[in-house]
Amino acid sequence: MTIRSWLIKLRKDRSYTQQQIAQKAYIDRSYYAQIEKGERKPSEDVAKKIARILEFHYSAFSMEENPFLISLHNSPMILAHCDRSLKYTWIYNPHADFDAESVIGKTDIEIDDNPGTRDMEKLKQEVLDTKMTIRRKILFPLSTGAINYDVFAQPLLDDNDQIIGVATSSTEME
């Protein structure tokens, strides 16, 4: 059992109570609480409802158990989702300077305003504006020194093919 801290943080950042989410998703508050605690996995239908309310992609629920992520643990790759306002809704394997839970609900510039984060936000905004996948190299100043990342950003779509955000994969370059 793993507490879904990212979900709790996202709910609180959006100023919702568990009861409000449960009502909007047409589920019991106790069921929603069990989802947050990691005691229950929501059905696909419930995951989609919660995701729609909190403005994230429902795949975040299934990413937790994805064996693919195990192979990425401690790799030089970061996976993330952000909403249309460029606030993180999910992140996996961030650089050691950042805690995955603390970046939820924040934009890159809110996390750290520097040329790399400004370039990252420009890239994400360009993806939202053009509805196109974009790949770009971005240099980030971090505690371990400047690190170049090969960033692949693509529109994040809901079931109706509407853009709800941007998905990124960033690979550290040597």
Secondary structure, 3 states (H helix, E strand, C coil): CCCCHHHHHHHHHCCCCHHHHHHHHCCCHHHHHHHHHCCCCCCHHHHHHHHHHHCCCCHHHHHCCCHHHHHHCCCCEEEEEEECCCCEEEEECCCCCCCHHHHECCCHHHHCCCHHHHHHHHHHHHHHHHCCCEEEEEEEEECCEEEEEEEEEEEEECCCCCEEEEEEEEEECC
